[in-house]
Amino acid sequence: MEKIIVIGGGIAGLAAGIYARKNGFECEIYERHTIVGGQCTGWNRNGFHIDNCVHWMTGTSPEKEIYKTWEDVGALGEGVDVLQHDKFLTIDQNGKQIHVWKDVNRLEKELLEFAPEDSKEIKHFCKMLRAFSHMEVPAIKPKEQMGFWDNMRYVKKILPVLPYAAKYNSVPLTEYVKRFKNTMVQDLILSYLPSAFNTVSILYMYGTFMSGNGALPKGGSIGIATRMRKKFLSLGGTIHTNKTITSISETNGKITEAYCSDGQIASGDYYVFTCDADATYSIVGRQHMDEFFTKRYADPETYPTFSSFNVYLSCEKKIEELSDMVLFKCKPFDILGSKQNTIAIKSFDYEPSFAPEGKSVLQIMILQEEKDYDLWAKLHENKEQYNETKQQIANDIIERIYTQYPSLQGLLQVVEVVTPYSYNKLLGTYKGAYMSFITTHKTKREVHSGRIQGLSNAYIAGQWTLPPGGLPNAVISGKFAIQRIIKNK
Ligand SMILES: Cc1cc2nc3c(=O)[nH]c(=O)nc-3n(C[C@H](O)[C@H](O)[C@H](O)COP(=O)(O)OP(=O)(O)OC[C@H]3O[C@@H](n4cnc5c(N)ncnc54)[C@H](O)[C@@H]3O)c2cc1C
C-alpha cells in the first residue's frame, strides 16, 4: 500500500489524512504541537474553556456543496448540532444599537429606520447581500480537474453575484463605506474585517451567514478538531504529535525522507505539506518556491496578512446579551504604540461546558497587522516585559468594559491573553497570521496549484494555498491534495 506523509495536523492536515485513508493510502500525520487542530483549537484555563477560533464556519448548510466535505471528515453530520444565531454582530454606540441580523429583511428594515439618510445605499447593500447568499465555495474537486460542465454548474450557482463581484472586487472597504453618511452603519460594514479587505469580502461573509451556511458547530473549535482526529484514527491513520519536521532529503526531484527535529525519520511515497506555507519552503528549500508565493512574500503591501490580540476574561455571572459579538467605542487605549478605540466582545454562553454553572467566559478580539506581529515578536525577547504588557493591555480593556457595562464592575478576571506571536511560537505561523493573505482591492482571488515545484511527490495544502484562508479553504485544500495525488499516479 502506498504511504502518504502529512506534515501538519491542522484542519487541512487532518482532512488530507482522512481522504488519504478513505482512498486506500497508508497515512501518518506529523504535528509539531502537542495536539492536532492547528489554529482551530481551544484549551481549558482555571475552569473555563478558551475557544480561540471559530466564530462562524462556512459549510453548515446541507444544501451547499462544501457541507459534504465537512461531513466526510466528521466535523459535521449526524449527531452534530449546529448553532444558528439570529444575529452576527451588534454595533453599540452612545446607547444606540444596530445589528447584522440573519434575516436580511430585518436588517434592511432596521437600517432604514435607523439611518433614513442612507436609504438608497442601504437598499443596494441589502440587495447585494441577498445575491451573495447564493455564493458557493467550489469544494468538489481542484480547479484544474474541473471540466466544462463542472465550471458551468458552478457559474450557474454564483450567477446572481457576478455583476456585483465584477464591480466591487476592486473597491476597498474603506472607500465603499464612504457612501454611507451614518457612521454607525459605516462601522457595521467596516468593523469585523481588517480594513484592507475589499468590499466583496464583507458581502460574501454576511451573505454566507444570512444563507444559513455560516453557523457554529456545537462544541466549538476543539469539537471540530476532536471529531476530525477521531475520524482519522478510526480509519486507521497514525498521528505523531510533538514532531516538528525540519528538513527533507531529495533524489532526482523526489522527496525520499523527511526529518523531525528529534531525529525521527518520516518516510513515504508522497508528502503533503499542510503546515504554514513559509514553514514548508524553509523545510524543502526556498528554491522550490513558485511565483504564487514569491510574489506574495515579497510584497506585503499588496498581499497583507493579519492577526489578533485576544483577551479572555472570566465573569462571575452570565451575560446572554453578549452571546453574539458586540462592538463598542471606548476611551482610546494603547497596544504597542497603536491606539485602539473599539472593543469587540462576546461571551460563550451558548456553550454550557465552556464555563462553570452561572458564570461566563468572554473573548475580546483586537485585530493586528504584520507590523504589530513584528513588535510582539521583538517584545517576546524579554519575557517579563512581554507578560507585563499583555496584562497591562488586558487591564485597560477591563476598565473600558466596566465603563460600558457598569453592572459587570468587579466581576471580571483575566484568564488568558493570546498575542500574534503566540501563533508563531506554537504553530510556526508566518507573522502569526490568522487566516491567510487578505483579499484586497488590488488582488484577485487566485488559488495555488497545490504542487511544490521541482519535487514530483510533494504537495502543498492549507489555508495559504486558497487565500484568504479560513476553515472551509483549509478543509477543501486537504481533500484537493489527495485528489491531486490520485490523478497524478
Ligand atoms: C483567533 C482566530 C479566529 C479564527 N476564526 C475563524 C472563523 O471564525 N472562521 C473560519 O473559517 N476561520 C477562522 N480562523 C482561521 C482558521 O482557524 C484557519 O484558517 C484554519 O484553521 C487553518 O488551518 P490549516 O490546517 O490550513 O493551518 P494551521 O491551523 O496553521 O495548521 C498547520 C499545522 O501545522 C503544524 N506545523 C507547523 N509547522 C510544522 C512542522 N514543521 N512540522 C510539523 N507540523 C508543523 C502546526 O502546528 C499546525 O497544527 C480563525 C483563526 C484564528 C487564529
The ligand as a Tripos MOL2 file, in Angstrom:
@<TRIPOS>MOLECULE
LIG
   53    58     1     0     0
SMALL
NO_CHARGES

@<TRIPOS>ATOM
      1 C1         -8.3680   33.7130   16.5400 C.3       1 LIG1
      2 C2         -8.7810   33.0220   15.2780 C.ar      1 LIG1
      3 C3        -10.1090   33.0400   14.8960 C.ar      1 LIG1
      4 C4        -10.4930   32.4160   13.7050 C.ar      1 LIG1
      5 N1        -11.8090   32.4140   13.3740 N.ar      1 LIG1
      6 C5        -12.2030   31.7600   12.2700 C.ar      1 LIG1
      7 C6        -13.5970   31.6590   11.9480 C.ar      1 LIG1
      8 O1        -14.4740   32.1420   12.6720 O.2       1 LIG1
      9 N2        -13.9280   31.0050   10.8000 N.ar      1 LIG1
     10 C7        -13.0010   30.4570    9.9580 C.ar      1 LIG1
     11 O2        -13.3770   29.8720    8.9320 O.2       1 LIG1
     12 N3        -11.6830   30.5270   10.2570 N.ar      1 LIG1
     13 C8        -11.2630   31.1510   11.3820 C.ar      1 LIG1
     14 N4         -9.9390   31.2040   11.6950 N.ar      1 LIG1
     15 C9         -8.9610   30.7010   10.7260 C.3       1 LIG1
     16 C10        -8.8290   29.1680   10.7640 C.3       1 LIG1
     17 O3         -8.6220   28.7410   12.0770 O.3       1 LIG1
     18 C11        -7.6460   28.7620    9.9060 C.3       1 LIG1
     19 O4         -7.7950   29.3190    8.6090 O.3       1 LIG1
     20 C12        -7.5110   27.2530    9.7480 C.3       1 LIG1
     21 O5         -7.6540   26.6000   10.9890 O.3       1 LIG1
     22 C13        -6.1540   26.9350    9.1220 C.3       1 LIG1
     23 O6         -5.9780   25.5490    9.0080 O.3       1 LIG1
     24 P1         -4.6790   24.9470    8.3350 P.3       1 LIG1
     25 O7         -4.7270   23.4850    8.5460 O.co2     1 LIG1
     26 O8         -4.5520   25.4490    6.9500 O.co2     1 LIG1
     27 O9         -3.4350   25.5930    9.1100 O.3       1 LIG1
     28 P2         -2.9960   25.5410   10.6410 P.3       1 LIG1
     29 O10        -4.1500   25.5600   11.5230 O.co2     1 LIG1
     30 O11        -1.9620   26.5980   10.7940 O.co2     1 LIG1
     31 O12        -2.3100   24.1180   10.7660 O.3       1 LIG1
     32 C14        -0.9750   23.8910   10.4390 C.3       1 LIG1
     33 C15        -0.4330   22.8470   11.4020 C.3       1 LIG1
     34 O13         0.9080   22.5270   11.0240 O.3       1 LIG1
     35 C16         1.6900   22.3980   12.2000 C.3       1 LIG1
     36 N5          3.0830   22.6220   11.8370 N.ar      1 LIG1
     37 C17         3.6860   23.8020   11.5240 C.ar      1 LIG1
     38 N6          4.9800   23.5940   11.2170 N.ar      1 LIG1
     39 C18         5.1970   22.2630   11.3330 C.ar      1 LIG1
     40 C19         6.3350   21.4320   11.1420 C.ar      1 LIG1
     41 N7          7.4930   21.9530   10.7550 N.pl3     1 LIG1
     42 N8          6.2270   20.1020   11.3680 N.ar      1 LIG1
     43 C20         5.0430   19.5580   11.7600 C.ar      1 LIG1
     44 N9          3.9260   20.3100   11.9560 N.ar      1 LIG1
     45 C21         4.0010   21.6300   11.7320 C.ar      1 LIG1
     46 C22         1.1370   23.4530   13.1280 C.3       1 LIG1
     47 O14         1.4830   23.2130   14.4590 O.3       1 LIG1
     48 C23        -0.3720   23.3550   12.8380 C.3       1 LIG1
     49 O15        -1.0010   22.4220   13.6770 O.3       1 LIG1
     50 C24        -9.5200   31.7830   12.8830 C.ar      1 LIG1
     51 C25        -8.1980   31.7310   13.2920 C.ar      1 LIG1
     52 C26        -7.8250   32.3370   14.4820 C.ar      1 LIG1
     53 C27        -6.3950   32.2390   14.9070 C.3       1 LIG1
@<TRIPOS>BOND
     1     1     2 1
     2     2     3 ar
     3     2    52 ar
     4     3     4 ar
     5     4     5 ar
     6     4    50 ar
     7     5     6 ar
     8     6     7 ar
     9     6    13 1
    10     7     8 2
    11     7     9 ar
    12     9    10 ar
    13    10    11 2
    14    10    12 ar
    15    12    13 ar
    16    13    14 ar
    17    14    15 1
    18    14    50 ar
    19    15    16 1
    20    16    17 1
    21    16    18 1
    22    18    19 1
    23    18    20 1
    24    20    21 1
    25    20    22 1
    26    22    23 1
    27    23    24 1
    28    24    25 2
    29    24    26 1
    30    24    27 1
    31    27    28 1
    32    28    29 2
    33    28    30 1
    34    28    31 1
    35    31    32 1
    36    32    33 1
    37    33    34 1
    38    33    48 1
    39    34    35 1
    40    35    36 1
    41    35    46 1
    42    36    37 ar
    43    36    45 ar
    44    37    38 ar
    45    38    39 ar
    46    39    40 ar
    47    39    45 ar
    48    40    41 1
    49    40    42 ar
    50    42    43 ar
    51    43    44 ar
    52    44    45 ar
    53    46    47 1
    54    46    48 1
    55    48    49 1
    56    50    51 ar
    57    51    52 ar
    58    52    53 1
@<TRIPOS>SUBSTRUCTURE
     1 LIG1         1 GROUP 0 **** ****
